[in-house]
Structures are given as C-alpha cells and as structure tokens.
Amino acid sequence: MSLEALTGSPARSTTSLGGTVTRVELADGRTVVAKRHAHATAVRAEVAGLRWLAEPDAVPLPEVLGHDDEWLVLELVEAGAPSPAAAEAFGRGLARLHAAGAPAFGAPPPGGPVDAWIGLAPMRDDTGPAWPRWYAEHRVRPYLRDAVDQGTLTGGDARAVETVCERIESLAGPAEPPARLHGDLWSGNVRWAADGRAWLIDPAAHGGHRETDLAMLHLFGCAGLDRIVAAYAEAAPPADGWRARVGLHQLFPLLVHTVLFGGGYAGQAAAAARAALRG
C-alpha cells in the first residue's frame, strides 16, 4: 500500500527526519510524519500504544492518520522549546496517565501484539500477576541471556544482574497496581512542541510499574526533569525510597541497549544492578 493510499493525497515533497522517519508535505496542503517499520508487528504495536496512551487525555500524543503493515502516518508535532510550565504540566499529566492503569503487568495495549518492540529490540508482552517476578522473568532475564550469549556482559557483571533477579522481591519496594506505561520514556521520546506542551512519541506501551517511566526519564537526562518529578510527586507521590530503586528500573533499558549497541552500556547495566543491590 502506498502513502497516497493511506493519506488520500500524493506527496509533494519529503524531508528525512533521521532513520526511517520522514516529514511529508502532501499535495492537499497537509504535512504529516511517515514512519517505515521493518516488521508489521512493530506498526501494530505503535498504533495500539499511541491510541491506548491517548485514551485518558492526560498527555498529548500524535494522532494516527493511517497505517498498513509497513507504514505508519502520524500527525506532525512541530518542535518547540521546553519551559517550566510545560514541564510541570507534563509531570501532572504523566501521573494521570499512569493512574489510568492496565489489566496486568506486561499487558499489551488493546489490539496490540504480544510480540512487541522497544526501539529496535523485540519485546514480548507476556503478563504476570506481580511486578517483581514478572520484571525479572520477562524484562531483565531475556536480555541478560542475549548479552551473555553475545559475550557483551560477562563474569561478575552478569552475576550482579542475575543476583538482582534472585533478590527481586526484596528490592522492588511496596506493591503497586499495574500502571499504563509509555515504556520507552527517555528524553528523546518527550517532544517539546511549538504549542507549549510536552508530547509523547514512540511508545513501547504496556502495563508496568510507574517507577519504570520515571527511571527512564532520569536515564539520559531530560529537560525540566526536576520540575517534571516535583509536579508528578505532588499529583501522585511515588512510594518511599523510589530514588534508591532507579537503578533497578533502569536495568531493563540498559540491557536492551547492551544487546543492541554493546560498548559502554554493559558497564552501565552492571553499575545499575549493583546500585539496585545496595538499595
């Protein structure tokens, strides 16, 4: 299927936004974003995630304008600059989004595939009744095995990650209900827009622990982070000791990066595991 079939208008011009993402000027005057995926399940997962996260009307997300098994066409969100007001509104909105909940830990969005994706890495959305064991079995250990098989994570570093999995119940903090997560909430997926708001893009949405999204915001830094967290905490205070658990929640994305990119991410994953064990 062509982009013209998805949008109802031929493309007049295109501009690469990096990777497989293209800004498309349509002949009918509209401007959209077109993303090309190598896997049909990646399209389905992103479409379902965007729609599910938009349901609570808590944080703005781009509208899905059309899709097939290869292409996803989205509303264009024009870039702007971060501001204190936008950061605080985003923090409050993120709290409302998490509070919208999910049927279970690991639950995919309605209509989304179990075989989903986080960035370029496959991610299975198998469910579990309790977060600690689910996180160890369905998020940490699959990527730990891959990293060990690649020879990227070895020796004491791999053992530190495995020890986290063995001690997960004592490290996880108070039990919480499943939250509606963005799931890949690093700073690059927070788009500060020209309309003065912070939008969410590129989700790996699933039911999870809300501290995971907060930890990912801290992973590579995010504009206005202190204001985001303060506004979030005012709306929905995280459980006591959550900052000591940041390493635990960062372990999953760092292992994904280790498998995809190797290099220094293995050391970062090991450091996160040891930070989690220190508590």
Buried (B, 14 or more C-beta within 10 A) or exposed (E): EEBEEBBEBEBEEEEEEEEBBBBBBBEEEBBBBBBBBEBEBBBBBBBBBBBBBBEBEBBBBBBBBBBBEBBBBBBBBEEBEBBEEBBBBBBBBBBBBBBBEBEBBBBBBEEBBBBBBBBEBBBBBBBBEEBBBBBBBBBBBBBBBBBBEEEBBEEEBBEBBBBBBEBBEEBBBEEBBBBBBBBBBBBEBBBBBEEEBBBBBBBBBBBBBBBBBBBBBBBEEBBBBEBBBBBBBEBBEBBEEBEBBBBBBBBBBBBBBBBBEBEEBBEBBBBBBBBBBEE
